Amino acid sequence: MEPSDFLAHEHPEVFYLEREAFEPIIMLATDSQMSGYEWQIGLDEDQVEFRVSTDLSESIQSARNNSEHTLVLINSMSWSSSHSARSPYI
């Protein structure tokens, strides 16, 4: 293989994504019954639901409003949800 060689599928494939495919996968819900920085992940629906305490919800909102913290927040939530989905203890 040389620089500038063209790489392609042997048989081209076409994918169409409906608008629904871009809907949020991770939902955030504040649960006033939780305290401190408690959180719980629900995997029962088509979406992943993070239920968080009021204190944690405020911290998440603060991170969402800070561009430097947004990527850490997204990565943390994505990792937590994927790890929980694979865990045999849930």
MDTraj code that builds the backbone (N, CA, C; nanometers):
import mdtraj as md
import numpy as np

residues = "MET GLU PRO SER ASP PHE LEU ALA HIS GLU HIS PRO GLU VAL PHE TYR LEU GLU ARG GLU ALA PHE GLU PRO ILE ILE MET LEU ALA THR ASP SER GLN MET SER GLY TYR GLU TRP GLN ILE GLY LEU ASP GLU ASP GLN VAL GLU PHE ARG VAL SER THR ASP LEU SER GLU SER ILE GLN SER ALA ARG ASN ASN SER GLU HIS THR LEU VAL LEU ILE ASN SER MET SER TRP SER SER SER HIS SER ALA ARG SER PRO TYR ILE".split()
xyz = np.array([
    [0.0842, -0.1163, 0.0000],
    [0.0000, 0.0000, 0.0000],
    [0.0893, 0.1233, 0.0000],
    [0.0537, 0.2205, -0.0782],
    [0.1315, 0.3425, -0.0929],
    [0.0485, 0.4637, -0.0497],
    [0.1149, 0.5708, -0.0084],
    [0.0395, 0.6940, 0.0204],
    [-0.0438, 0.7335, -0.1012],
    [-0.1612, 0.7788, -0.0772],
    [-0.2596, 0.8231, -0.1774],
    [-0.3345, 0.7083, -0.2437],
    [-0.3082, 0.5807, -0.2024],
    [-0.3893, 0.4698, -0.2529],
    [-0.5327, 0.4879, -0.2039],
    [-0.6264, 0.4513, -0.2868],
    [-0.7680, 0.4664, -0.2550],
    [-0.8185, 0.3419, -0.1830],
    [-0.8869, 0.3623, -0.0710],
    [-0.9465, 0.2524, 0.0036],
    [-1.0975, 0.2619, -0.0077],
    [-1.1626, 0.1505, -0.0351],
    [-1.3088, 0.1516, -0.0480],
    [-1.3640, 0.0142, -0.0186],
    [-1.4960, 0.0095, 0.0057],
    [-1.5649, -0.1188, 0.0203],
    [-1.5737, -0.1847, -0.1166],
    [-1.5698, -0.3154, -0.1158],
    [-1.5883, -0.3860, -0.2418],
    [-1.7284, -0.3618, -0.2957],
    [-1.8262, -0.3648, -0.2049],
    [-1.9646, -0.3390, -0.2421],
    [-2.0131, -0.2193, -0.1607],
    [-2.0338, -0.1061, -0.2234],
    [-2.0787, 0.0128, -0.1490],
    [-2.2107, -0.0137, -0.0766],
    [-2.2234, 0.0467, 0.0410],
    [-2.3446, 0.0345, 0.1200],
    [-2.4008, 0.1733, 0.1445],
    [-2.5316, 0.1837, 0.1451],
    [-2.5978, 0.3109, 0.1702],
    [-2.6785, 0.2971, 0.2989],
    [-2.6629, 0.3925, 0.3885],
    [-2.7355, 0.3925, 0.5138],
    [-2.8217, 0.5177, 0.5204],
    [-2.9444, 0.5014, 0.5626],
    [-3.0343, 0.6138, 0.5842],
    [-3.0708, 0.6169, 0.7316],
    [-3.0522, 0.7305, 0.7935],
    [-3.0873, 0.7458, 0.9343],
    [-3.2097, 0.8349, 0.9462],
    [-3.3067, 0.7869, 1.0179],
    [-3.4264, 0.8652, 1.0428],
    [-3.3964, 0.9698, 1.1502],
    [-3.4780, 1.0726, 1.1555],
    [-3.4600, 1.1791, 1.2541],
    [-3.4591, 1.1217, 1.3960],
    [-3.5379, 1.0178, 1.4210],
    [-3.5456, 0.9591, 1.5537],
    [-3.4112, 0.9042, 1.6008],
    [-3.3239, 0.8700, 1.5071],
    [-3.1933, 0.8155, 1.5440],
    [-3.1076, 0.9192, 1.6158],
    [-3.1425, 1.0458, 1.6016],
    [-3.0639, 1.1519, 1.6627],
    [-3.1234, 1.2003, 1.7948],
    [-3.2306, 1.1366, 1.8407],
    [-3.2881, 1.1740, 1.9685],
    [-3.1921, 1.1332, 2.0796],
    [-3.1993, 1.2003, 2.1929],
    [-3.1064, 1.1682, 2.3020],
    [-3.1184, 1.0226, 2.3481],
    [-3.0056, 0.9637, 2.3719],
    [-3.0009, 0.8263, 2.4218],
    [-2.9942, 0.8284, 2.5740],
    [-2.9290, 0.9289, 2.6282],
    [-2.9141, 0.9408, 2.7724],
    [-3.0061, 1.0518, 2.8236],
    [-3.0936, 1.0162, 2.9166],
    [-3.1860, 1.1121, 2.9762],
    [-3.1441, 1.1362, 3.1210],
    [-3.1626, 1.2588, 3.1671],
    [-3.1261, 1.2960, 3.3032],
    [-3.2520, 1.3373, 3.3780],
    [-3.2742, 1.2786, 3.4944],
    [-3.3913, 1.3110, 3.5754],
    [-3.3471, 1.3362, 3.7191],
    [-3.3970, 1.4435, 3.7784],
    [-3.3664, 1.4746, 3.9176],
    [-3.4665, 1.4037, 4.0073],
    [-3.4155, 1.3343, 4.1082],
    [-3.4996, 1.2617, 4.2027],
    [-3.4814, 1.3236, 4.3410],
    [-3.5828, 1.3920, 4.3889],
    [-3.5729, 1.4624, 4.5173],
    [-3.5640, 1.3661, 4.6362],
    [-3.5919, 1.2385, 4.6164],
    [-3.5817, 1.1389, 4.7232],
    [-3.4366, 1.0979, 4.7486],
    [-3.3478, 1.1263, 4.6522],
    [-3.2062, 1.0920, 4.6680],
    [-3.1362, 1.2052, 4.7423],
    [-3.0268, 1.1713, 4.8107],
    [-2.9552, 1.2739, 4.8863],
    [-2.8082, 1.2764, 4.8477],
    [-2.7398, 1.3840, 4.8890],
    [-2.5970, 1.3983, 4.8599],
    [-2.5704, 1.3947, 4.7104],
    [-2.4761, 1.3115, 4.6710],
    [-2.4429, 1.2971, 4.5291],
    [-2.4789, 1.1571, 4.4801],
    [-2.5918, 1.1088, 4.5271],
    [-2.6402, 0.9769, 4.4905],
    [-2.6931, 0.9772, 4.3468],
    [-2.6730, 0.8654, 4.2770],
    [-2.7259, 0.8512, 4.1409],
    [-2.7579, 0.7057, 4.1128],
    [-2.8460, 0.6864, 4.0156],
    [-2.8869, 0.5520, 3.9775],
    [-2.9118, 0.5514, 3.8273],
    [-2.8776, 0.4404, 3.7644],
    [-2.8967, 0.4275, 3.6200],
    [-3.0097, 0.3303, 3.5925],
    [-3.1037, 0.3718, 3.5077],
    [-3.2119, 0.2843, 3.4653],
    [-3.1902, 0.2408, 3.3220],
    [-3.1911, 0.1104, 3.2988],
    [-3.1663, 0.0561, 3.1656],
    [-3.2875, -0.0179, 3.1110],
    [-3.4051, 0.0090, 3.1680],
    [-3.5239, -0.0659, 3.1307],
    [-3.5889, -0.0195, 3.0002],
    [-3.5633, 0.1009, 2.9587],
    [-3.6280, 0.1580, 2.8400],
    [-3.5315, 0.1564, 2.7215],
    [-3.5729, 0.2187, 2.6118],
    [-3.4867, 0.2320, 2.4946],
    [-3.3756, 0.3328, 2.5191],
    [-3.3920, 0.4114, 2.6245],
    [-3.2928, 0.5118, 2.6589],
    [-3.2325, 0.4781, 2.7945],
    [-3.1166, 0.5340, 2.8195],
    [-3.0527, 0.5186, 2.9497],
    [-3.0980, 0.6371, 3.0345],
    [-3.1542, 0.6082, 3.1522],
    [-3.2004, 0.7159, 3.2386],
    [-3.1088, 0.7273, 3.3595],
    [-3.0496, 0.8452, 3.3765],
    [-2.9724, 0.8761, 3.4955],
    [-3.0653, 0.9488, 3.5907],
    [-3.0926, 0.8867, 3.7051],
    [-3.1676, 0.9547, 3.8107],
    [-3.0641, 1.0025, 3.9109],
    [-3.0663, 1.1316, 3.9396],
    [-2.9641, 1.1906, 4.0252],
    [-3.0290, 1.2750, 4.1345],
    [-2.9548, 1.2942, 4.2425],
    [-3.0006, 1.3793, 4.3520],
    [-3.0023, 1.5248, 4.3068],
    [-3.0667, 1.6087, 4.3847],
    [-3.0740, 1.7514, 4.3528],
    [-2.9346, 1.8131, 4.3508],
    [-2.8494, 1.7783, 4.4486],
    [-2.7126, 1.8324, 4.4525],
    [-2.6334, 1.7939, 4.3287],
    [-2.6430, 1.6677, 4.2900],
    [-2.5701, 1.6211, 4.1719],
    [-2.6262, 1.6855, 4.0450],
    [-2.7565, 1.7029, 4.0391],
    [-2.8188, 1.7679, 3.9233],
    [-2.7653, 1.9102, 3.9060],
    [-2.7504, 1.9822, 4.0166],
    [-2.6954, 2.1184, 4.0104],
    [-2.5519, 2.1172, 3.9601],
    [-2.4720, 2.0208, 4.0039],
    [-2.3331, 2.0091, 3.9570],
    [-2.3281, 1.9764, 3.8085],
    [-2.4186, 1.8895, 3.7632],
    [-2.4233, 1.8532, 3.6216],
    [-2.4617, 1.9748, 3.5373],
    [-2.5587, 2.0524, 3.5836],
    [-2.5992, 2.1727, 3.5106],
    [-2.4831, 2.2710, 3.5018],
    [-2.4079, 2.2829, 3.6089],
    [-2.2911, 2.3713, 3.6087],
    [-2.1881, 2.3241, 3.5065],
    [-2.1648, 2.1926, 3.4997],
    [-2.0694, 2.1377, 3.4034],
    [-2.1185, 2.1578, 3.2605],
    [-2.2490, 2.1460, 3.2381],
    [-2.3043, 2.1669, 3.1040],
    [-2.2811, 2.3092, 3.0550],
    [-2.2778, 2.4034, 3.1473],
    [-2.2615, 2.5445, 3.1108],
    [-2.1155, 2.5850, 3.0966],
    [-2.0239, 2.4935, 3.1169],
    [-1.8815, 2.5225, 3.1068],
    [-1.8222, 2.4330, 2.9985],
    [-1.7803, 2.4931, 2.8882],
    [-1.7321, 2.4136, 2.7744],
    [-1.6139, 2.3243, 2.8097],
    [-1.5330, 2.3638, 2.9064],
    [-1.4185, 2.2820, 2.9460],
    [-1.4622, 2.1554, 3.0201],
    [-1.5771, 2.1600, 3.0837],
    [-1.6230, 2.0462, 3.1628],
    [-1.7215, 1.9570, 3.0877],
    [-1.7765, 2.0046, 2.9773],
    [-1.8801, 1.9310, 2.9060],
    [-1.8307, 1.7950, 2.8566],
    [-1.7119, 1.7892, 2.7972],
    [-1.6606, 1.6616, 2.7461],
    [-1.6370, 1.5607, 2.8575],
    [-1.5869, 1.6081, 2.9717],
    [-1.5663, 1.5181, 3.0860],
    [-1.7011, 1.4647, 3.1326],
    [-1.8018, 1.5502, 3.1367],
    [-1.9355, 1.5091, 3.1783],
    [-1.9916, 1.4035, 3.0834],
    [-1.9834, 1.4288, 2.9548],
    [-2.0360, 1.3347, 2.8550],
    [-1.9622, 1.2012, 2.8638],
    [-1.8307, 1.2057, 2.8723],
    [-1.7527, 1.0815, 2.8814],
    [-1.7852, 1.0052, 3.0093],
    [-1.8008, 1.0755, 3.1188],
    [-1.8312, 1.0102, 3.2462],
    [-1.9665, 0.9407, 3.2414],
    [-2.0657, 1.0089, 3.1874],
    [-2.1991, 0.9506, 3.1806],
    [-2.2032, 0.8347, 3.0816],
    [-2.1346, 0.8489, 2.9702],
    [-2.1311, 0.7405, 2.8710],
    [-2.0614, 0.6178, 2.9273],
    [-1.9473, 0.6381, 2.9949],
    [-1.8751, 0.5261, 3.0528],
    [-1.9600, 0.4582, 3.1597],
    [-2.0218, 0.5364, 3.2463],
    [-2.1034, 0.4793, 3.3542],
    [-2.2188, 0.3966, 3.2995],
    [-2.2843, 0.4491, 3.1971],
    [-2.3991, 0.3762, 3.1429],
    [-2.3555, 0.2495, 3.0706],
    [-2.2463, 0.2541, 2.9954],
    [-2.2019, 0.1341, 2.9246],
    [-2.1481, 0.0306, 3.0228],
    [-2.0802, 0.0743, 3.1266],
    [-2.0294, -0.0173, 3.2282],
    [-2.1457, -0.0830, 3.3030],
    [-2.2476, -0.0059, 3.3363],
    [-2.3640, -0.0599, 3.4079],
    [-2.4409, -0.1573, 3.3213],
    [-2.4470, -0.1320, 3.1930],
    [-2.5199, -0.2203, 3.1012],
    [-2.4546, -0.3573, 3.0935],
    [-2.3230, -0.3631, 3.1137],
    [-2.2504, -0.4902, 3.1053],
    [-2.2375, -0.5596, 3.2394],
    [-2.2673, -0.4894, 3.3469],
    [-2.2464, -0.5443, 3.4801],
    [-2.3480, -0.6546, 3.5130],
    [-2.3026, -0.7670, 3.5638],
    [-2.3964, -0.8743, 3.5986],
    [-2.4719, -0.8456, 3.7289],
    [-2.4359, -0.7379, 3.7996],
    [-2.4960, -0.7092, 3.9294],
    [-2.6149, -0.6156, 3.9224],
    [-2.6544, -0.5758, 3.8038],
    [-2.7677, -0.4840, 3.7900],
    [-2.8936, -0.5606, 3.7578],
])
top = md.Topology()
chain = top.add_chain()
for i, resn in enumerate(residues, 1):
    res = top.add_residue(resn, chain, resSeq=i)
    for name in ("N", "CA", "C"):
        top.add_atom(name, md.element.get_by_symbol(name[0]), res)
traj = md.Trajectory(xyz[None], top)
